Amino acid sequence: MEEVDTAVVLAAGIGSRLRPVTLDVPKGCIPVAGTPILGHQLHAYADAGVSNVVVVVGYLPDRARAVCEEVAASREDLSVSVVENDRYANTNNLFSLYQAREELAGEPFLLSNGDVVFDPCVVETLLDSDADSAIACDYGTYSEEAMKVTTDGDGHVDHIAKDVPPEAASAVSIDAYRFSREFSTRLFDRGGRLLDDGQYDAWAEVAIDAVLGECEVAPVDIGGARWVEVDDMVDLRAADRTFGSFSLTDKEAVFFDLDGTLYLGDTLLDGAADVVEALRAAGVDVYFLSNNSSAWKPEYARKLTALGIPAAPEDVVLSTDGVIAYLEARGAERLYVVGTSAMRDALADRGFAVEEDDPEYVVVGFDRELTYEKVRRATLAIREGAEFLLAHGDTVCPTPEGFVPDCGAIGALLETATGREPTRVFGKPDPAMVSHILETDGIAPEDVAVVGDRLSTEISMAERVGCLSACVLTGEATRADIATSAVQPSVIVDTVGDLLSYADDADGEVRVSNTVSND
């Protein structure tokens, strides 16, 4: 059997069916479970002992190059070179493969399409095969979109195409291949002839199919390994479900954002109560987080209880908690508070004077009762030397009607009027929002999970705390936002109820699915 230490990944396509996600990133750079699809493949090759990978890029090539450089920099055992297909808009992956002929023609190599996420063991399975040429196959599924293979009487692959009906297909190809020197020579020869005939829109599988009658190729069963070919948004969500995985019930505490995550306005989101109930039944401490400083803890507890999630005030953690802790640590007494009566009462109950004409601190919260008089007094006090504190930095708040101005927007008004920025901004994503609970209860970050709808707050806070996170798509964040964000959640779900839909009845775990999918 020929030794193979080189692979090629074809990642030049536009991915138009994935718009708007692919407006700013090529398909291979879309993160799945926090890692770009291309990154998954490069690490899989390196893990299997493949030392050289050629990546053919095209659409938004700088983004793809950056992923290649990042992975190569993290792997001393991997060399990654990049070849550009500058005609990607009018060609298909056969043309992309042909751009790497100088590196590959006549040499044994592995091949994969750059839009497939697969387990690292797929590469190992191909390399461990006794055959010099092989196609990684899934015998347990059928997909109209995927390439299918048929086999002859000796069990060798004799045809590969998309239009093979279920009754004729032996298996589904997962778009990962191993080719011998002989197959490589014949493949590039046949591919060159197809391109000379003007077949620029041909798949590489057209050339592979043409060589099958000349070289023996074995179908290699991937044995239940996970894989998803990502062609459209349905596929991307399947990839999120398949590769994003962690158990919630093995955590000691789970922190849930409120508006946009558990409820929207006065409407509880589907499955929210069931998820909280399941976690509590498993002995997990559940807390409710909100940057929204317009109400105080008893009001949030009453709202949650009325919506169907029993809650006590001590289960609620607000940005106002951080403000109070900060002021108490400094022995503050005199304040002017731009906030609702509920926020002002909460501070007054802790012994602060909240209506001072000569305050030491101006505290600004999400004020649904905002007046010009409040803004005027706050502006004058800040200009006269009062310390400017912002309860949290959210610029908008999600409501059933859409986004409305939040605390950060009010703070921006005062910044403009005073020429001064807040000396401290509390709430998410500041780790202090939850770290005091972890310290008090002796909980390690790895025993915590955060569930929220905003990359800039809950998900960023989880990253800074060092814990896992789940991002729901019922609030601010969109899948396109996640694709271009430097902050990546551990898992992505359409709604918080999806966390329950992957419950394992055998052990009571609420988890994101590991189910294999390629549809």
Salt bridges, closest charged atoms under 4 A:
GLU2 OE2 - ARG181 NH1 3.86
ASP47 OD1 - ARG75 NH1 2.83
ASP77 OD2 - ARG75 NH2 3.08
GLU84 OE1 - ARG65 NH2 3.33
ASP115 OD2 - LYS27 NZ 3.16
ASP119 OD1 - ARG226 NH2 2.97
GLU145 OE1 - ARG17 NH2 3.42
GLU145 OE1 - LYS162 NZ 3.54
GLU182 OE2 - ARG186 NE 3.20
ASP189 OD2 - ARG193 NH2 2.91
ASP209 OD1 - HIS159 ND1 2.79
GLU214 OE1 - ARG186 NH1 3.03
GLU214 OE2 - ARG190 NH2 2.91
GLU216 OE1 - HIS156 NE2 3.54
ASP231 OD2 - ARG17 NH2 3.85
ASP231 OD1 - LYS27 NZ 3.59
ASP240 OD2 - ARG237 NH1 2.39
ASP240 OD2 - ARG479 NE 2.88
ASP257 OD1 - LYS428 NZ 2.86
ASP266 OD1 - LYS303 NZ 3.48
ASP315 OD2 - ARG280 NH2 3.78
ASP321 OD1 - LYS297 NZ 3.09
GLU328 OE2 - ARG350 NH2 3.06
GLU355 OE2 - ARG344 NH2 1.86
GLU355 OE1 - ARG377 NH1 3.23
ASP357 OD1 - ARG377 NH2 2.83
ASP367 OD2 - LYS374 NZ 2.87
GLU373 OE2 - ARG376 NH2 2.78
ASP394 OD2 - HIS392 ND1 3.74
ASP394 OD2 - ARG454 NH1 3.29
ASP406 OD1 - HIS392 NE2 3.48
ASP430 OD2 - ARG424 NH2 3.00
GLU458 OE2 - LYS428 NZ 2.66
GLU476 OE1 - ARG454 NE 3.55
ASP494 OD1 - ARG237 NE 2.79
ASP507 OD2 - ARG511 NH2 3.25
GLU509 OE1 - ARG511 NH2 1.30
